[in-house]
Every structure is written in C-alpha cells, then in structure tokens.
Amino acid sequence: MDFFEVVKGRYSVRGYQPDAVEPEKIRNILEAARIAPTASNRQAFRIIVIETEKNRDKLKQIYGREWFTEAPVTICVCSIPNASWVRGDGKNYSDVDAAIVMDHIILAATALGLGTCWIAAFDASSARELLDLDDAWEPVAFTPLGYRRAGNPNRTKKSLEELVIYK
Ligand SMILES: Cc1cc2nc3c(=O)[nH]c(=O)nc-3n(C[C@H](O)[C@H](O)[C@H](O)COP(=O)(O)O)c2cc1C
C-alpha cells in the first residue's frame, strides 16, 4: 500500500472481529516499531504484546470500554524515562519516543489491513500492577490490534490554513 493511502486509511477503530491476527503480521508490525527513531537513539522503550483472551479480566480493569477487549491482541508501549534522552533544559523525551513507536505500530498495522486505536485514558496504576511492569517502565499507550468490525473514520480535521504557519 502506498504510504499516503496508509496515512489516509488509518482511523481509530472501536469495534473488532475476534479473528486471529497472523503471527507474520505481528512480527512485521513489531519490526516497524523496532526501527522507529528515538531521541539520541536511546531506544528506551518496551513493547508488551498481550494475548487478549488470556488477560481479558485484567485488561477490563485497565480500560473498561467493551471494544477494548474484542481484538485478539492488545499492545502496550512503555517508555523508560530514566534511560531516555533529556534536553539541556531538563525536558525528557520519553513520551515522544513512545508515541513515535506507537505510531509506527499503528501505521504498519493499517498497511497490513488491521485496525488499531490509540488509548491513553487507561488506569496507569492498574496497568503497572496487573501487567507486572518493571518499576522503571511507564505505560504510555495501549492499542487493540485486530480486524475491524465497526467504526467510521473521523474526518473532522482542521484545515492546513488553521494548522500551518509559514514564516
Ligand atoms: C495521544 C492520544 C490518546 C488517545 N487516547 C484515546 C483513548 O483513551 N480512548 C479512545 O477511545 N481514543 C483515544 N485516542 C484516539 C483519538 O480520540 C482519535 O485519534 C481522534 O478522535 C481522531 O480520530 P482518528 O484517530 O479516527 O483520526 C487517542 C489518540 C491519541 C493521539
């Protein structure tokens, strides 16, 4: 799929079929994440691949929406703030790195015909505890990963004129 078709084809999917995702596709998605850029190439992130069926009760406590546990696979991207690059003025780029990793996952999934949805509104302390995360890791985002069942693209996007400033 052409890059621009992928970017235009992506939208937040909030309804999934239970059909399995091919291991080869998961592998390709993880490979796209692995090579994502990170500040100063610190690569201070971890990706947790969660089998939804086996972990459904835990996932429901982490984020309660019904559709969140419909897809067969759920992915969590964690940053490792104390290993991330920090700018001279003290700004830690760990969230930015994790967001780029998640975006690679989401765009790779789209290119392979799979649906995803960025999720930040989860219960972080439940996620840490129930997924037994290392204390140094910060869960930044989740996404279900599976074949779309429902959902419409949200096309209410601002125009370039509103978003871009030329100097
Ligand atoms: C950082 C971030 C956090 C988000 N968190 C959630 C969330 O917790 N739950 C949810 O349903 N959607 C979440 N979304 C999806 C947004 O609501 C969605 O991207 C936005 O409405 C635009 O729709 P689109 O993704 O279909 O273009 C999040 C998106 C981003 C980028």
The ligand as an ORCA input file, in Angstrom:
! r2SCAN-3c Opt
* xyz 0 1
  C      -2.366     10.553     22.409
  C      -3.725     10.001     22.070
  C      -4.514      9.465     23.061
  C      -5.759      8.894     22.762
  N      -6.492      8.277     23.752
  C      -7.675      7.699     23.442
  C      -8.407      6.995     24.433
  O      -8.009      6.874     25.572
  N      -9.586      6.417     24.070
  C     -10.067      6.489     22.794
  O     -11.142      5.939     22.526
  N      -9.378      7.158     21.828
  C      -8.212      7.749     22.116
  N      -7.476      8.387     21.139
  C      -7.998      8.442     19.771
  C      -8.492      9.857     19.426
  O      -9.729     10.075     20.046
  C      -8.595      9.947     17.899
  O      -7.291      9.838     17.356
  C      -9.207     11.271     17.440
  O     -10.559     11.345     17.851
  C      -9.147     11.413     15.922
  O      -9.769     10.326     15.289
  P      -8.977      9.390     14.281
  O      -7.893      8.696     15.069
  O     -10.019      8.418     13.788
  O      -8.384     10.255     13.221
  C      -6.245      8.937     21.428
  C      -5.429      9.479     20.433
  C      -4.183      9.986     20.743
  C      -3.317     10.523     19.623
*
